[in-house]
Amino acid sequence: MDSLKSRFEKLPFEVPDEFRKALGDWFSAEGKDYPWRRTRDPYAILVSEMMLQQTRVAHVLGKGYFTRFLEAFPDVKSLAAADDSRLLKAWEGLGYYRRARMLRATAAAVLNDHGGIFPDDEATLLALPGIGPYTAAALLSFAFGKPSALVDGNVHRLLSRLMDDAAPIDQSATRKRHTDWARALCDPENPRRHHYAMMELGQTICRPGVPRCEVCPVGKFCKATEPQDLPMKKKRAAITEMAEHAIWIHDKEERVLLHRESGSRRNGLWKLPLRSQQECAGSKLIFSDTYTITRYKVTLKIYEGAGHFPEEGDEWISRDELTSIPMAAPFRRALIRLLADL
Ligand code: SF4
């Protein structure tokens, strides 16, 4: 087998223009029309990139998160001034709430340090809070039309296959090599279209599992012999199972006892009050649901509140208020079910 270096020199870099044209023509004909692809506003593009970092396109699109967030916070000024409650409410359902606070910190830095105008060079973008190499590359190409090295998970898979690169994609040397390839491949005439096309090709045709090579627009450049086996990954960290035990207490006026989280990854979000497993031992289980977050599989168990009492930090919230306060998705799902039975 030839070395990675010789593959790098041979293909597709010997014929980058032909590769770029095939890719660009395919995207012009087949590319999807997402709302964030209709704008060159760096703020709107940043919002979409932050949302899409750990959330699927279909989820962001299906519930209209992107459009609603921009209606609530149309520019860096409005976002920089947002209080925690409004910010988290606008982000509710997307999870990983740290992203919302980071987005606000970026908006504040653009407002205070750059007069509200996004910088258009890589070094200055990287100096902003919350902006890493991927997001800087996205802003450079999608907002400012400048060439960049944009590599998301779909592009890593595509490059592994195109170049028949069997090195694990979660190794830093592989990621660096893919970044170099992405930079060299980027179409200087139309970097925006080029990167949208690479990402979409990886998402829809060079998809996880068995790719659709029979309809691939760049199939003639591809070196993969067993593409379904690529990309390689190092062994994953084991999933840890855990349980959360919460109580359901409401009064005659249908106020519900809730607790506002602090000092945790859900800081500022509301949830049902948590108690220890021992404290809930004699209580009736009325709801159970399982969700996954990072490497944890969490079972949320909710018990009838008889015999339990409010503790420090717990608050009564009226039924009217419940819809307007920010709450993590697993607790929101539970609340909807439990309120339906009231
Ligand atoms: S030919 Fe197949 S494996 Fe190669 S880039 Fe296209 S879809 Fe991916």
Residues whose N, C-alpha, C, O or C-beta is under 5 A from the ligand:
A	BS01	SF4	L158 R161 L162 I205 C206 P211 R212 C213 C216 V218 G219 C222 A224 P227
